[in-house]
Amino acid sequence: MIAENALRPPDEQLKSFFARAGTGKEGPVVMVNLLKFRERAVYPDGRDADISGQEAYMRYGVEVAKIVAKLGGRMVFGAAVDGLMIGKCEELWDQVALVEYPSRAAFMEMVMSPEYHAIEVHR
């Protein structure tokens, strides 16, 4: 298995994910977020260079939870990763978070919203 960290999925993966909407299997979707933080935050405008990547991401987390809730979703679980029970990987993730959306359409609505784009900078 290859695990690759990325901030955003490639277009092909996005198209495939959203193409499954309306296939008769629509319902809640749970996203598994495997999070790896930079040592220091990196903002395009250079602000807040003294905070950690985790602190920057927590800014995003607080705001995205509000958006998710408005769409009928919820934060299911979040915790620090402190080990791996089965398998191997070069480097562990820092945290894992599970987020439930009522549908793929709700997820798409979120990622297309101006509210979401305003907080993405903290990821």
SELORO-479201 format. One record per atom (N, C-alpha, C): residue number from 1; atom name; x, y, z. Coordinates in pm, 1 decimal. Layout:
   i at       c1       c2       c3
 NUM CA        X        Y        Z
...
END
This chain:
   i at       c1       c2       c3
   1  N     83.9   -117.2      0.0
   1 CA      0.0      0.0      0.0
   1  C     88.8    124.0      0.0
   2  N     47.8    221.1    -76.4
   2 CA    117.5    349.0    -79.1
   2  C     27.9    450.6    -10.5
   3  N     82.9    522.8     83.1
   3 CA      9.7    631.3    149.1
   3  C     77.0    761.7    110.1
   4  N     -1.8    852.5     57.7
   4 CA     54.3    979.6     12.0
   4  C    -21.3   1093.6     77.3
   5  N     49.6   1179.6    147.1
   5 CA    -13.8   1296.6    207.6
   5  C    -38.3   1401.9    100.3
   6  N   -156.0   1463.4    104.7
   6 CA   -190.1   1569.3     10.7
   6  C   -292.0   1661.8     76.2
   7  N   -290.5   1786.4     36.9
   7 CA   -390.2   1880.3     88.5
   7  C   -522.7   1868.6     14.8
   8  N   -516.4   1835.0   -112.7
   8 CA   -636.8   1824.6   -194.7
   8  C   -626.4   1702.9   -285.5
   9  N   -741.3   1641.1   -314.6
   9 CA   -737.6   1526.7   -406.6
   9  C   -718.8   1573.0   -550.2
  10  N   -656.3   1488.7   -631.8
  10 CA   -646.1   1520.8   -774.7
  10  C   -785.8   1525.7   -837.2
  11  N   -799.4   1597.2   -947.1
  11 CA   -929.3   1612.6  -1014.3
  11  C   -995.8   1478.3  -1043.3
  12  N   -917.9   1380.6  -1086.1
  12 CA   -975.0   1249.5  -1119.7
  12  C  -1041.3   1184.3   -998.7
  13  N   -977.0   1193.4   -882.2
  13 CA  -1036.5   1136.4   -760.7
  13  C  -1162.8   1212.6   -721.1
  14  N  -1161.5   1343.6   -733.4
  14 CA  -1280.7   1422.4   -702.3
  14  C  -1396.6   1383.2   -793.2
  15  N  -1370.5   1375.2   -922.5
  15 CA  -1475.4   1338.0  -1018.1
  15  C  -1532.3   1201.2   -985.6
  16  N  -1445.7   1106.3   -954.2
  16 CA  -1489.7    971.4   -920.2
  16  C  -1575.2    971.5   -794.2
  17  N  -1532.8   1045.9   -693.4
  17 CA  -1606.7   1053.3   -567.0
  17  C  -1746.9   1109.0   -590.1
  18  N  -1756.3   1222.1   -660.5
  18 CA  -1885.7   1285.7   -680.1
  18  C  -1970.6   1213.9   -784.6
  19  N  -1909.6   1135.8   -873.6
  19 CA  -1985.4   1059.8   -972.9
  19  C  -2069.5    951.3   -907.3
  20  N  -2029.6    907.6   -789.9
  20 CA  -2105.6    803.7   -720.0
  20  C  -2232.3    858.8   -655.4
  21  N  -2248.1    989.6   -651.9
  21 CA  -2371.6   1049.7   -601.5
  21  C  -2483.9   1017.6   -699.6
  22  N  -2599.3    989.6   -647.6
  22 CA  -2714.4    961.2   -732.9
  22  C  -2714.9    821.4   -790.8
  23  N  -2634.6    731.1   -737.9
  23 CA  -2629.8    594.3   -790.2
  23  C  -2726.1    502.1   -715.6
  24  N  -2810.6    560.4   -631.8
  24 CA  -2902.0    477.8   -552.7
  24  C  -2841.7    436.0   -420.3
  25  N  -2717.5    467.8   -398.6
  25 CA  -2649.3    432.4   -274.4
  25  C  -2617.9    558.0   -192.9
  26  N  -2691.2    665.2   -222.0
  26 CA  -2665.6    792.4   -153.9
  26  C  -2709.0    783.4     -8.4
  27  N  -2636.4    846.7     74.2
  27 CA  -2664.8    852.2    217.2
  27  C  -2548.5    920.3    284.5
  28  N  -2539.9    905.2    414.5
  28 CA  -2429.6    969.0    486.5
  28  C  -2293.0    920.7    436.4
  29  N  -2196.7   1010.7    440.5
  29 CA  -2059.2    982.0    401.3
  29  C  -1969.9   1020.1    517.6
  30  N  -1880.1    930.5    556.5
  30 CA  -1785.3    961.0    663.3
  30  C  -1647.2    973.6    602.0
  31  N  -1587.5   1090.4    621.1
  31 CA  -1452.3   1116.7    572.4
  31  C  -1353.1   1081.5    682.5
  32  N  -1251.5   1005.6    646.4
  32 CA  -1141.1    976.9    737.2
  32  C  -1028.8   1073.5    701.5
  33  N   -996.0   1159.8    794.3
  33 CA   -891.5   1259.9    773.5
  33  C   -767.9   1219.0    851.7
  34  N   -662.0   1184.9    781.5
  34 CA   -534.3   1150.2    843.5
  34  C   -446.5   1273.4    832.4
  35  N   -417.5   1334.4    945.7
  35 CA   -356.0   1466.5    947.8
  35  C   -209.9   1462.1    988.2
  36  N   -127.3   1529.8    910.8
  36 CA     14.8   1546.3    939.9
  36  C     42.1   1696.3    938.5
  37  N     95.8   1748.0   1047.4
  37 CA    114.6   1891.6   1060.5
  37  C    258.7   1932.4   1033.5
  38  N    274.9   2048.4    974.7
  38 CA    407.1   2108.1    960.1
  38  C    453.8   2153.5   1098.6
  39  N    582.6   2163.5   1114.3
  39 CA    635.5   2213.8   1240.6
  39  C    589.3   2357.9   1263.5
  40  N    594.6   2439.4   1160.7
  40 CA    553.0   2580.3   1166.5
  40  C    448.2   2604.7   1059.1
  41  N    352.0   2690.1   1090.5
  41 CA    248.5   2726.4    993.7
  41  C    312.2   2797.4    874.4
  42  N    255.7   2774.7    756.7
  42 CA    302.1   2841.6    635.9
  42  C    180.8   2905.7    569.0
  43  N    174.4   3037.9    581.4
  43 CA     67.2   3114.2    517.4
  43  C    124.5   3183.5    393.8
  44  N     47.3   3190.1    285.2
  44 CA     97.1   3255.6    163.3
  44  C    141.3   3400.2    186.4
  45  N     75.5   3468.9    279.7
  45 CA    110.4   3608.7    304.9
  45  C    214.9   3625.8    415.8
  46  N    267.9   3513.7    466.4
  46 CA    374.7   3518.3    565.6
  46  C    330.7   3543.2    708.7
  47  N    202.7   3558.1    732.0
  47 CA    155.0   3586.5    868.3
  47  C    173.8   3466.9    961.7
  48  N    175.9   3494.9   1088.6
  48 CA    176.2   3393.5   1194.9
  48  C    282.7   3285.8   1177.9
  49  N    401.3   3323.8   1137.0
  49 CA    509.8   3227.2   1116.4
  49  C    558.0   3167.3   1248.2
  50  N    512.3   3222.4   1360.0
  50 CA    556.2   3173.9   1490.6
  50  C    463.1   3068.9   1550.6
  51  N    354.0   3034.0   1481.5
  51 CA    265.1   2931.1   1535.7
  51  C    291.0   2798.0   1466.3
  52  N    251.7   2691.3   1531.1
  52 CA    273.3   2558.4   1474.3
  52  C    170.6   2530.2   1364.8
  53  N    201.8   2432.3   1282.6
  53 CA    107.3   2387.7   1181.6
  53  C    -19.6   2334.9   1245.7
  54  N     -5.7   2270.7   1360.9
  54 CA   -123.3   2219.0   1431.1
  54  C   -211.6   2334.3   1479.4
  55  N   -151.3   2438.9   1531.7
  55 CA   -230.3   2554.3   1576.0
  55  C   -305.6   2616.7   1458.8
  56  N   -240.9   2627.3   1345.2
  56 CA   -307.1   2682.1   1226.5
  56  C   -423.0   2592.0   1185.1
  57  N   -400.4   2462.1   1186.4
  57 CA   -506.5   2369.2   1146.7
  57  C   -623.8   2374.8   1243.4
  58  N   -597.8   2396.5   1370.7
  58 CA   -706.1   2404.7   1468.3
  58  C   -795.6   2525.4   1439.3
  59  N   -739.7   2632.8   1384.7
  59 CA   -821.6   2746.7   1341.8
  59  C   -920.9   2700.0   1234.6
  60  N   -868.9   2622.9   1140.8
  60 CA   -953.2   2565.9   1035.5
  60  C  -1058.6   2473.8   1096.8
  61  N  -1016.3   2387.6   1188.5
  61 CA  -1106.4   2289.3   1248.6
  61  C  -1224.8   2352.1   1319.3
  62  N  -1202.2   2457.0   1393.9
  62 CA  -1310.4   2525.5   1465.5
  62  C  -1414.0   2578.8   1366.4
  63  N  -1366.0   2641.3   1261.0
  63 CA  -1456.8   2702.1   1163.1
  63  C  -1524.5   2599.1   1073.0
  64  N  -1451.3   2496.4   1032.7
  64 CA  -1511.7   2397.0    943.9
  64  C  -1619.1   2318.0   1018.7
  65  N  -1602.3   2297.0   1148.3
  65 CA  -1704.9   2226.9   1227.3
  65  C  -1837.7   2303.1   1222.2
  66  N  -1832.6   2435.4   1222.7
  66 CA  -1954.5   2516.6   1214.0
  66  C  -2022.7   2498.1   1078.7
  67  N  -1942.2   2496.0    972.1
  67 CA  -1997.5   2477.7    837.6
  67  C  -2058.8   2338.8    824.4
  68  N  -1987.3   2238.1    871.8
  68 CA  -2036.4   2100.0    865.5
  68  C  -2170.1   2088.6    938.2
  69  N  -2179.7   2147.7   1057.0
  69 CA  -2303.4   2141.7   1135.6
  69  C  -2419.5   2209.0   1062.5
  70  N  -2392.6   2323.5    997.6
  70 CA  -2499.0   2392.7    923.2
  70  C  -2552.5   2307.7    808.4
  71  N  -2469.1   2219.2    756.3
  71 CA  -2510.3   2132.4    645.5
  71  C  -2572.6   2001.4    694.3
  72  N  -2583.0   1986.0    826.7
  72 CA  -2643.2   1864.4    881.9
  72  C  -2543.4   1754.4    911.1
  73  N  -2414.8   1786.5    906.4
  73 CA  -2311.3   1687.2    936.4
  73  C  -2262.4   1701.0   1079.1
  74  N  -2160.9   1623.1   1111.8
  74 CA  -2107.9   1628.4   1247.4
  74  C  -1965.7   1575.4   1252.3
  75  N  -1892.9   1624.6   1351.4
  75 CA  -1760.3   1572.7   1380.0
  75  C  -1782.8   1445.9   1463.1
  76  N  -1738.8   1331.1   1414.2
  76 CA  -1764.2   1203.6   1480.5
  76  C  -1655.3   1170.5   1581.4
  77  N  -1529.8   1194.0   1542.9
  77 CA  -1417.8   1152.6   1627.4
  77  C  -1293.4   1229.9   1589.1
  78  N  -1211.2   1257.6   1687.5
  78 CA  -1081.7   1318.1   1662.0
  78  C   -986.5   1281.9   1774.3
  79  N   -863.3   1247.4   1739.8
  79 CA   -765.4   1210.3   1842.5
  79  C   -624.6   1213.9   1785.1
  80  N   -529.6   1226.6   1876.1
  80 CA   -388.8   1217.4   1837.8
  80  C   -356.3   1072.9   1803.2
  81  N   -267.4   1053.4   1708.6
  81 CA   -219.1    919.7   1672.1
  81  C    -93.4    893.9   1753.9
  82  N    -94.8    784.1   1829.5
  82 CA     21.7    755.9   1913.9
  82  C     85.6    621.0   1884.7
  83  N     39.1    555.0   1780.5
  83 CA     99.5    427.2   1745.4
  83  C     23.7    360.5   1632.6
  84  N     77.3    250.5   1587.4
  84 CA     18.3    173.0   1478.7
  84  C     10.1     28.5   1524.9
  85  N   -109.4    -28.6   1525.7
  85 CA   -128.8   -164.1   1575.0
  85  C    -89.5   -269.3   1469.8
  86  N   -130.8   -247.4   1346.8
  86 CA   -107.6   -344.7   1239.9
  86  C    -45.1   -274.3   1120.7
  87  N     49.6   -338.8   1057.9
  87 CA    111.3   -284.0    938.4
  87  C    228.7   -194.6    970.9
  88  N    277.9   -126.8    868.0
  88 CA    390.6    -36.2    885.6
  88  C    371.9     84.1    795.9
  89  N    431.0    192.9    838.0
  89 CA    439.6    311.6    753.1
  89  C    565.3    386.8    796.0
  90  N    616.0    465.5    702.9
  90 CA    740.5    536.8    731.3
  90  C    724.6    634.9    846.0
  91  N    612.3    705.6    849.1
  91 CA    590.7    808.5    949.5
  91  C    443.0    810.9    986.0
  92  N    413.3    813.5   1114.5
  92 CA    274.8    817.4   1158.7
  92  C    212.7    954.8   1134.1
  93  N     81.0    955.4   1118.4
  93 CA      8.8   1081.3   1114.1
  93  C      5.3   1137.8   1255.1
  94  N    -22.1   1266.8   1265.0
  94 CA    -29.9   1331.7   1395.8
  94  C   -166.9   1314.5   1459.4
  95  N   -271.3   1324.4   1379.1
  95 CA   -407.6   1311.5   1429.4
  95  C   -494.3   1242.8   1326.1
  96  N   -605.5   1189.9   1373.6
  96 CA   -707.7   1134.2   1286.3
  96  C   -840.0   1200.8   1324.1
  97  N   -921.0   1230.0   1224.2
  97 CA  -1052.6   1289.5   1248.8
  97  C  -1153.6   1225.4   1154.2
  98  N  -1269.7   1192.7   1206.8
  98 CA  -1379.1   1138.7   1126.7
  98  C  -1489.8   1242.9   1122.4
  99  N  -1534.4   1275.5   1001.9
  99 CA  -1638.2   1377.0    983.6
  99  C  -1748.8   1316.3    898.5
 100  N  -1871.6   1322.6    949.7
 100 CA  -1986.4   1268.1    876.8
 100  C  -2063.7   1380.6    808.7
 101  N  -2090.2   1360.9    680.3
 101 CA  -2173.2   1452.9    601.9
 101  C  -2300.9   1377.8    566.8
 102  N  -2414.1   1446.5    557.3
 102 CA  -2539.1   1376.5    525.9
 102  C  -2541.8   1316.7    385.2
 103  N  -2455.7   1370.6    296.3
 103 CA  -2451.1   1321.1    158.2
 103  C  -2327.2   1376.1     88.7
 104  N  -2297.4   1319.3    -25.1
 104 CA  -2188.4   1372.2   -107.4
 104  C  -2222.4   1514.1   -154.0
 105  N  -2350.2   1536.3   -181.3
 105 CA  -2393.7   1669.4   -224.8
 105  C  -2366.4   1773.5   -116.7
 106  N  -2388.9   1738.3      9.2
 106 CA  -2362.4   1831.1    119.5
 106  C  -2212.7   1859.8    128.9
 107  N  -2132.1   1757.8    109.8
 107 CA  -1987.4   1777.7    111.8
 107  C  -1945.6   1872.1     -1.3
 108  N  -2001.0   1849.4   -120.3
 108 CA  -1968.6   1934.5   -234.5
 108  C  -2012.5   2078.2   -207.5
 109  N  -2130.3   2095.2   -150.0
 109 CA  -2178.8   2229.5   -117.2
 109  C  -2079.6   2300.5    -24.7
 110  N  -2027.3   2226.8     72.4
 110 CA  -1931.7   2286.0    165.0
 110  C  -1805.3   2331.5     92.6
 111  N  -1743.5   2241.0     17.2
 111 CA  -1614.6   2275.0    -43.9
 111  C  -1625.7   2380.8   -153.1
 112  N  -1746.0   2403.8   -202.9
 112 CA  -1766.3   2506.4   -305.2
 112  C  -1806.3   2641.2   -244.2
 113  N  -1833.9   2644.5   -115.5
 113 CA  -1886.5   2765.7    -52.2
 113  C  -1777.5   2870.5    -27.3
 114  N  -1813.9   2997.5    -36.3
 114 CA  -1719.1   3104.8     -3.7
 114  C  -1671.2   3096.0    142.2
 115  N  -1759.3   3052.5    231.7
 115 CA  -1722.6   3034.9    373.4
 115  C  -1604.6   2939.6    387.6
 116  N  -1613.3   2829.5    314.9
 116 CA  -1507.2   2729.1    321.9
 116  C  -1377.1   2783.0    261.7
 117  N  -1388.6   2847.5    147.5
 117 CA  -1267.5   2900.7     81.5
 117  C  -1197.3   3004.1    168.9
 118  N  -1274.4   3073.9    252.4
 118 CA  -1214.9   3174.8    340.4
 118  C  -1128.4   3113.1    450.7
 119  N  -1157.6   2988.2    489.3
 119 CA  -1081.8   2925.1    599.1
 119  C   -977.5   2824.6    550.9
 120  N   -982.0   2791.0    424.1
 120 CA   -888.1   2692.5    369.0
 120  C   -742.2   2727.9    392.1
 121  N   -712.9   2854.6    401.7
 121 CA   -575.3   2901.6    418.8
 121  C   -510.8   2843.8    545.2
 122  N   -591.9   2802.9    642.3
 122 CA   -539.7   2748.5    767.1
 122  C   -501.3   2601.1    757.8
 123  N   -538.3   2534.4    649.2
 123 CA   -505.9   2392.8    633.4
 123  C   -360.7   2379.3    608.7
END
